[in-house]
Amino acid sequence: MKEEKIIVPANGYLILLVFLILFIGSIVAMIMLESPWFILSIVSAIIIAIGFIMVQPNNSRVLLLFGKYVGTVKKNGFYWVNPFYSKKKISLRASNFDSERLKVNDKLGNPIMISTILVWRVQNTYKAAFDVDNYENFVRVQTDAAVRKLASMYPYDNFADEGHVEDITLRSSVNEVSNALEKEIEERLSIAGIEVLEARIGYLAYALEIANAMLKRQQATAIVAARHKIVEGAVSMVEMALEELGKKQIVDLDEERKAAMVSNLMVILCGDKDASPVLNTGTLSH
């Protein structure tokens, strides 16, 4: 037997009726007839009682007979099985696993802290019971291994200044990374008959020793990008101003005055503080 076998045992209520008749009848007969032979019937009734099992919803019982796999009971209810069966209970309910925060290196070699949240359940009771030693511990270990592999496949973030531009990053590509993580974990847990319902990154941050440096780097990158946009817009505005002044012939500026005007406008538009106006009551040359 290499695959899961679903069985439906005998109705427990019918066997319970037989047990009560045999047990109570044997006690009454032993008292009335004063015969010790009815003790064997009482012992038989007790052995029968050992075979009663109750399967709750989203639970299962794996049955073994002297080490041989007999089958799995998944349908909830009250049943009776061979009293010599050993019965192993395996839950079929969905379980959550929040892994510990692991310190790993991303694709660029930066140390990061990462953890995952996994939702899983047992799909194949035979594999969960016999193909791995402890399927719950197997889920924890393989999930940590999958997270370590995933972190090494993608960078934490893009750094265009060094030419490391990736389409998928751990920080920004949440859906893509979650799908890759779910696929990786599902491949690892299939040997244990585990179905992965959901897998996603629960925590993600730079390691403590480089967190401050990376924060400053991110801030500097954001400032440079903002300044780039400001300068680009300022140049466009200055160009438009000179073009409109020349087109409408409001004032005739030579090259030197154009350069001074451009310089003043760029300082005003690109400055991080409000400009203080200076009134010139003389001529343009003074």
GILIN-V537222 format. One record per helix or strand of 2 or more residues. SS is the DSSP state (alpha for helix, beta for strand). FROM is the first residue (numbers start at 1). TO is the last residue. If there is no record, write none. Layout:
BEGIN
SS_FROM_TO, SS_FROM_TO
END
This chain:
BEGIN
beta_10_11, alpha_12_33, alpha_38_50, beta_52_55, beta_59_65, beta_68_73, beta_77_80, beta_85_91, beta_95_98, beta_102_105, beta_111_122, alpha_125_131, alpha_135_153, alpha_160_162, alpha_174_192, beta_194_206, alpha_208_248, alpha_255_270
END
